[in-house]
């Protein structure tokens, strides 16, 4: 993962996809407007992405950035009465949700992804959805996120400490929300999510679902035909959903017969080796 904090930023999604975020750093957060393009780091791993919908994800994020720019440059006549309620203003918040997977270094990547999306003005708020308790030993909880931020902020490295304090500011300012729930610990299929989770996710313009276990829940742990369209399988989502997954179980979708044969020729255990992945977008 590479993150360039000045002028041009390159971030990696779950180690499988990369984007460049370009903006004018002389502008305040609310005034930034730039473009989002593929980053060069994706070239070395592109062949391992068996269903690569990164372009669709980038286009969706770009639309949010464009929306922010058009909103910030619009004007209201001084004599015009703005009758919007607080609830209406809240509805205009552009939020991305991230369903967290593992603790450790992966949290740093998640935090930097969230930071870049807020910093450049793609979104106003990032909500990190964490487990109420670890199911597997590596599962991340809310305290893991805060401990990671504290660790970065108190680092002896000046650059690391600076980013740690910026992340902490985002938590204190409400730009980062961290919400745990026992639902993320359960085996329940995501299409059976309870009402409070459904409504909580409804605020998001995009939900990023990370990890193999969460992906299996996206698919209801069903043995779908591998070549069935991922957009069809994920069509039950009420908001756009980006699935980032490396194969560690023999369940999947959106993989063409040609891609399956290519992976199998290179790796006889491609469905469980953790080397092959997908970037899929559904719920549109």
C-alpha positions as CSV (number, residue, x, y, z in Angstrom):
1,X,0.0,0.0,0.0
2,X,1.3,3.5,-0.9
3,X,-0.3,6.7,0.4
4,X,1.1,10.0,-0.9
5,X,-0.2,12.8,1.3
6,X,0.9,15.7,-0.9
7,X,-0.7,16.5,-4.2
8,X,-1.3,12.9,-5.3
9,X,-2.5,10.0,-3.1
10,X,-2.5,6.4,-4.0
11,X,-4.4,4.0,-1.8
12,X,-5.0,0.3,-2.0
13,X,-8.4,-1.4,-1.4
14,X,-7.8,-4.6,0.6
15,X,-4.5,-5.2,-1.1
16,X,-6.3,-5.9,-4.4
17,X,-7.1,-2.6,-6.0
18,X,-5.6,0.8,-6.1
19,X,-6.8,4.3,-6.8
20,X,-5.1,7.6,-7.3
21,X,-6.7,10.6,-5.6
22,X,-5.5,13.9,-7.0
23,X,-6.4,17.3,-5.6
24,X,-5.2,20.8,-4.9
25,X,-3.8,20.7,-1.4
26,X,-3.9,24.5,-1.2
27,X,-7.7,24.3,-0.7
28,X,-9.6,23.5,2.5
29,X,-11.3,20.2,2.8
30,X,-14.7,21.6,1.8
31,X,-13.3,23.2,-1.3
32,X,-11.2,20.4,-2.7
33,X,-12.3,18.9,-6.0
34,X,-10.2,16.4,-8.0
35,X,-10.3,13.2,-10.0
36,X,-10.1,9.6,-9.1
37,X,-8.2,7.3,-11.4
38,X,-6.5,3.9,-11.3
39,X,-3.2,3.7,-9.5
40,X,-0.2,2.1,-11.1
41,X,0.1,-0.4,-8.2
42,X,-2.8,-2.4,-9.5
43,X,-0.9,-3.5,-12.6
44,X,1.1,-6.1,-10.7
45,X,-1.9,-7.8,-9.2
46,X,-4.5,-7.2,-11.9
47,X,-4.2,-10.8,-13.2
48,X,-5.2,-12.1,-9.8
49,X,-8.5,-10.2,-9.7
50,X,-10.9,-12.6,-11.3
51,X,-13.9,-10.2,-11.4
52,X,-12.5,-6.7,-11.5
53,X,-15.2,-4.0,-11.1
54,X,-12.8,-1.4,-9.7
55,X,-13.7,1.0,-12.5
56,X,-17.3,1.0,-11.4
57,X,-16.3,1.7,-7.8
58,X,-14.0,4.5,-8.9
59,X,-16.8,6.0,-11.1
60,X,-19.2,5.9,-8.1
61,X,-16.7,7.6,-5.8
62,X,-16.0,10.1,-8.6
63,X,-19.7,10.9,-8.8
64,X,-19.7,11.7,-5.1
65,X,-16.7,14.0,-5.5
66,X,-18.4,15.7,-8.4
67,X,-21.5,16.1,-6.4
68,X,-19.6,17.6,-3.5
69,X,-17.9,20.1,-5.9
70,X,-21.1,21.1,-7.5
71,X,-22.8,21.6,-4.1
72,X,-19.9,23.7,-2.7
73,X,-19.8,25.9,-5.8
74,X,-23.6,26.5,-5.9
75,X,-25.0,29.8,-4.4
76,X,-28.3,30.8,-2.8
77,X,-29.7,34.2,-3.3
78,X,-29.4,36.3,-0.1
79,X,-33.1,37.0,-0.2
80,X,-34.0,33.3,-0.6
81,X,-35.4,31.6,2.5
82,X,-33.7,28.3,3.1
83,X,-36.5,26.2,4.7
84,X,-34.5,22.9,4.9
85,X,-34.8,21.2,8.3
86,X,-31.9,19.7,10.2
87,X,-33.1,16.3,9.0
88,X,-32.9,17.5,5.4
89,X,-29.4,18.7,6.0
90,X,-28.5,15.3,7.5
91,X,-29.8,13.5,4.4
92,X,-27.2,15.4,2.4
93,X,-24.3,13.9,4.3
94,X,-22.2,11.7,1.9
95,X,-21.2,8.7,3.9
96,X,-19.2,5.5,3.1
97,X,-19.5,2.5,5.4
98,X,-16.6,0.0,5.8
99,X,-17.5,-3.4,7.3
100,X,-14.2,-4.1,9.0
101,X,-12.5,-7.5,8.9
102,X,-9.1,-7.9,10.6
103,X,-7.1,-6.1,13.3
104,X,-3.4,-5.3,12.9
105,X,-1.9,-3.7,9.8
106,X,-5.2,-4.1,7.9
107,X,-6.8,-1.5,10.2
108,X,-4.1,1.0,9.2
109,X,-5.0,0.5,5.6
110,X,-8.7,0.9,6.4
111,X,-8.1,4.1,8.4
112,X,-5.9,5.6,5.6
113,X,-8.5,4.7,3.0
114,X,-11.2,6.5,5.1
115,X,-8.9,9.4,5.7
116,X,-8.1,9.9,2.0
117,X,-11.8,9.7,1.1
118,X,-12.7,12.4,3.6
119,X,-9.6,14.5,3.1
120,X,-10.1,14.9,-0.6
121,X,-13.8,15.5,-0.2
122,X,-15.2,12.4,-1.7
123,X,-17.3,11.9,1.4
124,X,-18.2,13.8,4.5
125,X,-18.1,10.8,6.9
126,X,-16.8,7.3,7.2
127,X,-18.6,4.8,9.4
128,X,-16.5,1.8,10.5
129,X,-18.7,-1.2,11.3
130,X,-16.9,-3.5,13.8
131,X,-17.8,-6.8,15.5
132,X,-19.2,-6.7,19.0
133,X,-16.6,-9.4,19.9
134,X,-14.0,-11.3,17.9
135,X,-15.3,-14.5,16.3
136,X,-11.8,-15.3,15.0
137,X,-8.7,-14.2,16.9
138,X,-7.9,-11.6,14.2
139,X,-11.3,-10.0,14.0
140,X,-11.3,-6.2,14.7
141,X,-13.3,-4.5,17.3
142,X,-13.9,-0.8,18.0
143,X,-11.2,-0.8,20.7
144,X,-8.8,-2.2,18.1
145,X,-9.4,0.8,15.9
146,X,-8.9,3.3,18.7
147,X,-5.8,1.5,20.0
148,X,-4.4,1.6,16.5
149,X,-5.0,5.3,16.2
150,X,-3.5,5.9,19.6
151,X,-0.5,3.8,18.6
152,X,0.1,5.8,15.5
153,X,-0.4,9.1,17.2
154,X,2.2,8.3,19.9
155,X,4.8,6.9,17.4
156,X,8.3,8.2,17.5
157,X,8.1,8.7,13.8
158,X,7.0,12.3,13.2
159,X,5.2,11.5,10.0
160,X,3.4,8.6,11.6
161,X,2.5,10.6,14.6
162,X,1.0,13.4,12.4
163,X,-1.3,11.0,10.6
164,X,-2.3,9.4,13.9
165,X,-3.3,12.8,15.3
166,X,-5.2,13.6,12.1
167,X,-7.1,10.3,12.4
168,X,-7.9,11.1,16.0
169,X,-9.2,14.6,15.0
170,X,-11.5,12.9,12.5
171,X,-12.9,10.7,15.3
172,X,-13.4,13.7,17.6
173,X,-15.0,15.8,14.8
174,X,-17.4,13.0,13.9
175,X,-15.9,12.5,10.4
176,X,-15.1,9.0,11.6
177,X,-17.8,7.0,13.3
178,X,-17.0,3.6,14.8
179,X,-20.0,1.4,15.6
180,X,-19.9,-2.2,16.8
181,X,-22.7,-4.7,16.6
182,X,-23.1,-8.4,17.4
183,X,-24.7,-8.9,14.0
184,X,-21.3,-8.8,12.4
185,X,-20.3,-11.8,14.5
186,X,-23.2,-14.0,13.4
187,X,-23.4,-16.5,10.5
188,X,-26.7,-15.0,9.3
189,X,-26.9,-14.2,5.6
190,X,-26.7,-10.5,5.0
191,X,-30.1,-10.5,3.2
192,X,-31.5,-11.4,6.7
193,X,-30.0,-8.4,8.4
194,X,-32.1,-7.0,11.2
195,X,-34.0,-3.7,10.8
196,X,-31.5,-1.6,12.8
197,X,-28.6,-2.7,10.6
198,X,-30.7,-2.1,7.5
199,X,-31.5,1.4,8.6
200,X,-28.0,2.1,9.8
201,X,-26.5,1.2,6.4
202,X,-29.2,3.2,4.6
203,X,-27.2,6.4,5.4
204,X,-24.3,5.2,3.2
205,X,-23.7,6.0,-0.4
206,X,-21.4,3.0,-0.6
207,X,-20.7,0.1,1.8
208,X,-17.4,-1.7,1.5
209,X,-17.6,-5.3,2.7
210,X,-14.2,-6.8,3.4
211,X,-12.9,-10.3,4.0
212,X,-13.8,-13.9,3.1
213,X,-16.2,-14.6,6.0
214,X,-18.2,-11.4,5.3
215,X,-18.2,-12.3,1.6
216,X,-19.7,-15.7,2.4
217,X,-22.4,-14.0,4.3
218,X,-23.1,-11.8,1.3
219,X,-23.7,-15.0,-0.7
220,X,-25.7,-16.6,2.2
221,X,-22.9,-19.2,2.3
222,X,-24.7,-20.8,-0.7
223,X,-22.9,-22.7,-3.5
224,X,-23.8,-20.3,-6.3
225,X,-22.7,-21.2,-9.8
226,X,-19.3,-19.5,-10.0
227,X,-20.2,-17.8,-13.3
228,X,-23.5,-16.3,-12.1
229,X,-23.5,-12.5,-12.3
230,X,-22.3,-10.9,-9.0
231,X,-24.7,-8.0,-9.6
232,X,-27.6,-10.4,-9.7
233,X,-26.5,-12.1,-6.5
234,X,-25.9,-8.8,-4.7
235,X,-29.1,-7.1,-6.1
236,X,-30.8,-7.4,-2.7
237,X,-28.7,-4.7,-1.3
238,X,-30.5,-1.4,-0.7
239,X,-27.4,0.7,-1.1
240,X,-24.4,0.2,-3.4
241,X,-22.1,-2.5,-2.0
242,X,-18.5,-3.1,-2.8
243,X,-17.2,-6.6,-2.0
244,X,-13.5,-7.0,-1.5
245,X,-12.5,-10.6,-1.1
246,X,-9.7,-13.0,-1.6
247,X,-10.7,-16.6,-2.0
248,X,-10.3,-18.8,1.1
249,X,-13.4,-20.9,0.6
250,X,-15.0,-22.6,-2.4
251,X,-17.9,-20.2,-2.7
252,X,-18.1,-17.3,-5.1
253,X,-19.8,-15.7,-8.0
254,X,-19.0,-13.4,-10.9
255,X,-16.1,-15.6,-12.2
256,X,-16.3,-16.4,-15.9
257,X,-15.4,-19.9,-17.1
258,X,-12.4,-18.4,-18.8
259,X,-11.2,-16.8,-15.6
260,X,-11.8,-20.0,-13.6
261,X,-9.7,-22.0,-16.1
262,X,-6.9,-19.4,-16.0
263,X,-6.8,-19.4,-12.2
264,X,-6.9,-23.3,-12.1
265,X,-4.1,-23.6,-14.6
266,X,-1.9,-21.3,-12.5
267,X,-3.0,-22.5,-9.1
268,X,-4.8,-25.9,-8.4
269,X,-6.0,-24.5,-5.1
270,X,-7.0,-21.1,-6.3
271,X,-10.3,-21.2,-4.5
272,X,-8.7,-21.5,-1.1
273,X,-5.1,-20.3,-1.5
274,X,-5.9,-16.6,-0.7
275,X,-4.0,-15.4,-3.8
276,X,-7.0,-14.7,-6.0
277,X,-9.7,-12.1,-5.4
278,X,-12.6,-10.1,-6.6
279,X,-13.7,-6.5,-6.5
280,X,-17.4,-6.5,-7.1
281,X,-20.2,-3.9,-6.9
282,X,-23.8,-4.6,-6.4
283,X,-27.0,-3.0,-5.1
284,X,-27.1,-0.3,-7.8
